[in-house]
Amino acid sequence: MVLPTRTGLGEVGGTRTAEFAYEPDTDVTLAPGESVQELSGKSPWRLAGRRLLRNRIALASLILFVLIVVVSFAAPLYAHHIAHTDPFQSNITGTTVVAGKRVDVLQQGGGTLGIGVVPIGPTWHANFFLGADNQGRDVMARVLYGGRASLEIGIGSAVLCCLIALILALIAGFFGRFSDAILSRLMDLIWAFPVYLLAISLATVLLTLPNGLQWGFIHVQPASLWVPTIIIGLVYVPYVYRPVRGQVLSVREKEYVEAAVAQGASSLRLMFGEILPNVITTVIVMLPLMIATTVLTEAALSFLSIGVQPPKASWGTIIDDGQALLYSRPWVAIAPGIMILLTVLSLNVLGDGVRDALDPRAKLRLKG
């Protein structure tokens, strides 16, 4: 996306129109007391922010996502000060108070046949709000702690993926020829593998290393959250690399880049001063969509026991724990599933809103 300054004002059919080098998509009405000149003089970034703020659905999705993040990272406060429990410690012989009576967390003779042990169901109170799992641990506290791990991995791997893809795309698209051929064939090689098969293979190798991942002074333990973060971030690089590379190839041929070359600008100046600002919007649009994708991927890998490792928890591991309790205590699996659904839905809708706000092919009309 080219981010030029205003070129002028015109009038078409009685409707005043702000003319830009790009054509944004949504109709923007003037706010009370705001003039055409004030709006037309704003930078494209401010105009994009204005359009995003006018998109109520996208704003609601952003608020929902921020709320999920805040609640998840407040998990220690809930566990220690409200639920008064340790969500990672087995509580097989524990008890709790329900309706003024002390009951066992794991109740004997439960289930359809009246045999075995069944965890306590939702109390809808501070303690065991969503019930307990088969180890007597508070499900609500584990869901919040699981959200921390899932969001850390999802956001971290998406940022890592977009950063690596952006750097490689700049190198391949700007220098072309040998660099472009090598990097593009490498991306094609990664692309050829199914995402989950490649992620499972890498996770299996890294999790079985006796000393973890060592690279110079960097040492990552097998149980660290960095292992799934790195794996998920790497396998999705080609999905961001391709569209960004295409944008770099297009922007490289623009007149202002040729003018900078004629003025003797260095390669670094051209890449980071002329090309990068005009392709960064593609990465910004893809970032929330990639976070949604990586959150789903992490949940799938953790469900298969090759993502987040015990004693840590994620939404995927909690769903795995709830499989055996699906008929007797379904909330153990339903609660993290709802959190994944809300997170992915909010990020996808937010991504659509960001795309609409930054869409360079839209047409901006000022009604007045």
N, C-alpha and C positions, 0 to 999 in steps of 0.2 A: 504494500500500500504506500503510495507517494503522499507525503505530508507537506503539501505546499501552502503558501500563504494565499490570502484572498486576492483574486484578480480583478474583481469588479462587481457591480450590481446591474441587474437588468430588470426589465418589466415585460412579462409575457401575459397577454390576455387579461390585464387588470390585476394580475397576481405578481407581487414583487418576488424576485428570485435572487438568491445569493449564488453567484457563479464561482465554482471552485475547479481546480484541476482534477478533482475526483467528483463523483456523483453519489452522495450518501443516500440511503433508502427511505428513511421515514420522514413524514411530514412533521415539521417542528413549528408549533404555534408560539407566538411571542408571549412572554409572561407579562403581567401587568407592569407598566412603567418601563418596559424594555423596548428599545428601538431597533430598527433593522440594522443600523450601523453598528450598534453594540454587539449584536449577534454575529454579523458578518465579519467583524474584526477578531473574533475568537479563533484560537488555534484549532486545528482538526481534532486534537486530543480532547480539548474541552467540549467540542461539539459531540464527539463520541461519548464522553461522559454524560453530557446532557441527554442524549438519546437513551443511554442505558438507564438513567434515573427516571426517565419517563416510561420505561418498560416495567410496569408494575409486577408482571409475572416473574420477570428476571430478578427484580428486587426481592420479591417474596422468596424465591429460590435461594438467593444469596443469604437472606436472613435465616432461612431454615438450615442451610449448611453451616453458617457461623454458630447457630444455636447447638447443632450436633457436635461441632468441634469444642465449644465451651463446656458443654455438659460432659463430654468424654474426658476432657483434660481436668475436670473437677472430680474425677473418680476417687482420688484419695480423700477428698473432703467428705464425699458421701459414705465411703467405706468406714472411715475412722470416727466421724462425728455424727452420722445419722444411723447407719446400719450397725455400727460397732462390731465389725467383723473383718476377718482377713480372707479375702476372696481366693487366695492361693493356698490356704491351709485346709487340709481335710478336717471335716467336722462330723465324723461318723457318729460319735456318741453325744453330740451337742443337743441342746434343748433351746426352746424359745417360748415366748408367751403369746398366746393367741386368744383373744376374747377373755382375758383374765385367767386363763388356764395355761399351765406349763405343759408343753407337748414335745415329743422327740422330733428332731429334724428329719431323721430317717425312721419312718413308721413301719412297724412289723405288720405282716398280714395284709398288705395293701394289694392293689391291682384287681383285675377281673376275677382271678381264681382265689383271691384272699390269701396268697402265700408270698413268701419273699419279703423284700424290703422296698418301700416306695418313698422317695423324698417328699417332704411337705410341699403342698401346692402354694399358689399365690396367697399371701395374707392381706395384700393391699395396704400394709402398714410399713413403718420404717424398716423393721427387721423382715427379711425375706419377702420383700415386696412382690417379686415374681416367683417366689418359691426357692427351692434348692435343687442342686443337681445330684447325681448319684454319689458324690463325695461329701454331701452336706454343705456345699459352699453356696453362698448367696448369689443367685442368678443375676439380679439387678446390678450388683457391684461388679460381677465378672463381665457383664455386657458393657459397662462403662469403661472398665479397664481394657477390655478387648477393643473398644472403639479407639482408645489411645494408640494401641499397636497398629490397628488397621489403617488409621488415618496417617500415622507417622510413616508407615511403609508406602501407603498410596501416594501421599503428597511428595515424599522424598524421592520415590522412584520416578514419578512423573516429572519432577523438576530435573532430576539427573538425566532422564531420557531426552527431554527437550533441550537441555544444555548441550549434551553430546551431539545430538542431531543437528543443532544450530551451527556448532563449530565445524562439524564435518561438511555440512551443506555449504557453508561459506567457502571452505577450502576447495571443495569439488566444483562448485558453481563458478567461483571467481577464477581459479587457475586453469580449470578445464583439462583437456587432453589426458596426460598420464595420471594426474591426481584424481580426476573425475572418473576415469576408467577403473582404477584400483578400488576407490571407495564405493563406487556404484556396484561393482561385482561383489564386494564384501557385503554390502547391504542385501543384494540379491541372494547371496548364500544364506544369510540369516533369515531372510524372508521365506526361503524355500522350506524351512522347517515349520511345522505347526507350532504355534506359540506355546501351548501347554506342554507339548512333548519336549520341546527344547528347554522350557523352564524346569520341568520335572527332571530331565537329564542333568542339567547344571546343578540343581538343588541336591540331587542324590550324590553327586561327586563332592560338592562343597561340604555337605553335612557329614560325610563319612571321612573327611580329612582329620587325622588325629590331632593336629595342631592348628586346625582352622586355616584361614586364608592369610598368607604372608606375602607381602610385596614391599621390599625394602624395610622401612621403619613402620609400615602399616601392618597391623596384626588384627584380624577379625576372627573372633571365636565362632565355632559352628552354631552356637545357640543365639548369636547376636542378631538383632533385627536388621543389621546391615546386610546380612546374607540374602534374605528375600528382597531387600531394597535394591541391591546391586543386580541380582538376577532379573527381576521384573523390569528394571530400568533399561538393561541391555537388550532384552528380547524385543522391546517395543521401539528401539531407535529407528529401524527402517520405516516405520509407519509415520514418523514425524519428518525423517530425513527427506523423503521423496517430495512432498509438497513444498518444503522450504527450499530445496535445491531448485525446483522449478521456478520459484519466485526469484531466487538469486540469478538464475540464467536470464530471466526476463528483465530484471532491474539493471543488470550489467550492461545491457545494450541501450539504456536510456541516455538522452542527450546530456543531462547534468553530470552523469558519470564520465562521458566522453570529454566534457568540458573540464572536469577535475583532472583527467589524464593529461589534457593539453596544458594545464597549469603546472604539471609536474608533481602531482600528488603521489605519495608513496602507496605501495600495495596495502599496507596496514590502514592508511588514511582512507583509501577507497573502500576497503572491506568494512571497517568499523565506523567510518564517518559518513559514507554515502549509501552503501548497500544495506548495512545492518538496520539502520532506522526505518528502512522501507520494507523490510521483511519480518521485522519483529512482531508485527501485528498478527501474522499467520501463526506464530508460536503462541501468542497471547490467546488467540481464539482456540487453539488446540489444547492448551494447558488444562482447563477444567474438564474437557472431554477425556483427556488422558488420565486425570486423577480418578475419574469414575471408572475407567477401564482397569487401572492398576488396583483399585480397591476390590473390584470383582475378581481379578486374577489372584490377588493375595488371599482372598477368602477361599477360592478354589484350591490353591496350593495348601493352605492351612487345613482345610477339610480333609485333604489327602495325607496329612501329617508330615508334609515336607516344606511347610512354610514356617510359621512361628512355632517355636519349640517350647515344651514345658520347662519350667513352671509358668512361663508367660502365657497369655491368652490373647486370642483375637476373635473376631466374629466368626471366622471359619472354624476355628477349633471348638468354639462353644456349640455351633451347629452339629459338629461331629459328636460332641459329648451328649447332645440331646437326641441322637438317633434312637438309642435304646429306650428313651423315655417318651417317644413321640405319641404313644397312645395313652399313657398314664399322666405324664406331665408335659404337654406339648409346648408350654411357654418357654421351656429351656431352649428349644430350637426356633420357635417363632419369633422371640424377642430380637435376637441378633439378625434374623432374616429381615425383619421390619426395618431395623437400623440400616442395613445394607440397601434395601429398597429406597428408603428416603434419601440416603446420601447420594446414590447414583442418580436418582430422579432429579434431585435439586441441582446436581452438577451438570447434567445434560441440558436442563432448561436454562441454567445460567450460561452455559456455553453457547446455546442458541441466541440468547440475548446479547452476549458479547460479540458474536459474529454479526448480528444485525447492526450493532452500534458501530462496528469498525468496517462494515461492508463498503468497499470503495466504489461499488457500482450503483449505489443508491442515489436517489435524487432528493435534494433538500429544497423545500419550498417554504418560504416565509409568508404566512397569511397576514395580510394587514390592509 
